[in-house]
Amino acid sequence: MLTDDDVKKIIEAQRDVFATKEDLLEMKDEIRKDFSGLLSSVDAYAKKADAYFQEMVMLSNKVDRHEKWLQQIAEKLGIKLEY
């Protein structure tokens, strides 16, 4: 039969091995903070990526416009452009 001291020793040993409800709540809070930080990072990256893609679209349109002008100038000068 187990004595009170044996039971106390078993309880103390299990505290070191098994997580308690408080431990799980603390882990939940830590995970929530980590997830929030990751979400902020992803949002910041998405904003930068969106701005970059918009800039690339604008740059592409500008290059197309310049190319059209060069073609028109070449036609007026009688030069054939090859690319």
C-alpha positions in Angstrom: 0.0 0.0 0.0 1.2 3.5 -0.8 1.9 5.9 1.9 1.1 9.6 1.8 4.7 10.4 1.1 4.7 8.0 -1.8 1.7 9.6 -3.3 3.3 13.1 -2.9 6.4 11.8 -4.6 4.4 10.4 -7.5 2.5 13.7 -7.8 5.7 15.7 -7.8 7.3 13.4 -10.4 4.3 13.8 -12.7 4.5 17.6 -12.5 7.9 17.5 -14.1 6.8 15.0 -16.8 3.3 16.0 -17.7 2.0 19.5 -18.5 -0.5 21.0 -16.3 -3.5 23.0 -17.4 -1.7 26.2 -16.5 1.3 25.1 -18.6 -1.0 24.6 -21.6 -2.6 28.0 -21.1 0.8 29.6 -21.0 1.8 27.8 -24.2 -1.4 28.8 -25.8 -0.6 32.5 -25.1 2.9 32.1 -26.4 1.7 30.4 -29.6 -0.9 33.2 -30.1 1.9 35.9 -29.7 4.1 34.0 -32.1 1.3 33.6 -34.6 0.4 37.3 -34.4 4.1 38.2 -35.1 4.1 35.9 -38.1 0.9 37.3 -39.4 2.3 40.9 -39.1 5.4 39.8 -41.0 3.3 38.2 -43.8 1.1 41.3 -44.0 4.2 43.5 -44.3 5.6 41.3 -47.0 2.3 41.2 -48.9 2.1 45.0 -48.9 5.7 45.3 -50.3 5.1 42.6 -52.9 1.9 44.4 -54.0 3.7 47.7 -54.3 6.5 46.0 -56.3 4.1 44.3 -58.7 2.2 47.6 -59.3 5.5 49.3 -60.0 6.4 46.6 -62.5 3.1 47.0 -64.3 3.6 50.7 -64.5 7.2 50.2 -65.7 6.1 47.7 -68.3 3.5 50.2 -69.7 6.1 52.9 -69.8 8.5 50.7 -71.8 5.7 49.7 -74.2 4.9 53.4 -74.7 8.5 54.2 -75.4 8.9 51.3 -77.8 5.8 52.5 -79.7 7.3 56.0 -80.0 10.6 54.6 -81.2 8.8 52.5 -83.9 6.9 55.6 -85.0 10.1 57.7 -85.2 11.8 54.9 -87.1 8.9 54.7 -89.6 9.1 58.5 -90.3 12.9 58.2 -90.8 12.6 55.2 -93.0 14.6 52.9 -90.7 13.6 49.3 -90.1 14.1 48.3 -86.4 14.8 44.7 -85.7 14.7 43.2 -82.2 
